[in-house]
Every structure is written in structure tokens, then in C-alpha cells.
């Protein structure tokens, strides 16, 4: 039960923090230069729910590389490309708007799919541990 509560807390916190940082809704801290669509909020919700599921299933001895990659790609996909200072510094505004903006939603979808694969892998590991408790 504690793990489920941790997962729910992580999902809610990630939704609120990432949505605020990427300015998917109006807030006093961040301003979005490129308008957000409804699809970004849906993808952020899916990413946050999967992150919460991953936290609820997390075991310290498992790799978190896939979950981290999915989280980063998902965030880059829902965030404003012009507001992301690192991307802006590396690629410049023209390149971001010309090449990254059209594929940004696909990057977010890829992040959600990678995070879903990480959650599925955690579920499989948990099932394997439940089937063979004496071999751990």
C-alpha cells in the first residue's frame, strides 16, 4: 500500500511540476513562447501516470535507464522548444522551430512509449520474483 501511495504522489508531483515548468498552463513562474495544444497535456498525463507506476514498482537493484530516457524525451516533447535554454543554446532558435517543432509531439510519444516499456519490464521482473521467491 505504501508503494502505491508513493506512485500516486510521484505521478501527481511530476504532472504538476513538469506542466508548470513547461508552461502548459498559465503560471507566474514560466511563460511559453510556442502555444501548447491539448495533446501535450494528454501526453504529460500519460507520462506522469507511467512514472507513478514505475515508482510504485521500483526496486533499488534495477536499472532506471529506460525510465530516465523516456522521462527526458517526454519532457522535451511537451516543453516549449524555444523556452528550453539548453536546446536553444545548442541548436539555435531557427533550427528548433524549423526541425524540432514539427517532430516535437512524436518525441513526446516516443518518451511515453519508452516509459511504458520500462513499467512493463518492472512488472515482468516483479512477476518473476513472485514466481520464484526462493531464488532471489
N, C-alpha and C positions, 0 to 999 in steps of 0.2 A: 504493500500500500504506500509506503514511503517513496519508493521508486516512481510510482505513478504520479504522486504529488510533485515530485521533483521534475518529472517530464512535463506536466501541465504548467508548472511555474516557468520552466525553461521556454516552452512554446509561447506563452503569453509575453514573457520578457523579451524574447527575440522578435516577436511581431511588433511590439511597441517600440523597442529601441531601433531596430532596422527600418521600420516605417517612418520613424521620426527623423533619423539620420538621412535617409534617402528622400525625405520631404514628400512622402506620398500623400500626406495631409498637411494642411497649413499648421505651422507651429512657429513659435517665437525664436527658435534656435537656427533653423535652416530654411533656405529659400531654394526652390527648384527652378532651374533655368529652362528645362525642357518639360513640357506638360506630361503628367503621368496619366496613364489610362487605367481603366478598371482591371485590365488583365494583370497589371503589375501587382495590384493589391491581392488578387486571387493567387498569383504565384507566390507572393510573400506569405500568404496564409498557408499554402501548401508546404512551403519550405519550413515555416515555423512549426507546423504540426509534425512534420517529419523529424525536425530537430528535437522536438519534445519527445517523440517516440524513441529516438536514438538515445537521448539522455536517460529515459526510463529503462532502456535495455542495456545501457553501457556497462561494460566490465573493464576494470582497470588494465587487464593484461591484453586487451585487444587493440589493434591499430585503429587510429582515427583519421588516417589519411584520406579515405574516400569521403567521409563526412565533412572534413575540413575543405576539401576541394569542392564538394557540392555546395557548401555554405558560401564560399567565396564567389563561385560562379553565379549562384543565385542572387547574392547581394549585388554583384556587378551588373547583373541583368535587370534588376528592378531599380537600381540607383540612377540618378541623373548623370549622364556621361560627361556633361560639361562641368558639373559640380564636383566630380571626382578629381581632386587635385593631383593624385598620383597618375591617373590615366592622362589627364590634361598635360602634365609636365612631360610624360614620356612620349605621347603621340601628337599633341597639339590639338587645338580646337577644330581645325578644318578636317583633319583625318578622323577624329572621333565622330563628328557629325556626318561625314561622308560615308565612312566604312563601318563604324561600330554601331551607330544609332539604328540602321536598318536590321542588324542581326541581334540587337540587344535582347529582345524578347526570347530569341532562340537560345541565347546564353543562359537566361534565367530558367528556361525549360530544361536545358542540359543540367543545370545545377540541381533542380528538383529531382530529375531522374537519377543523378548520381547519389543524392541524399537518400532517395528511395532504395537504391541498391545497397547502400550502407546499412539502412534499417533492416532490409531483408537479410543481409549477411549476419547481422546481430541476432535476428530471430532464429536463423538456422543454427548459429552457434549455441544459442540458449536451448533449442530443441535437442541438439546433440548432447549437451551437458545433462539434460533431464533424462535422456535415454540411457546414458552410461554414467551414473553418478559415482561409481567406484573407481573409474579410470581417470578422474581429474587429478 
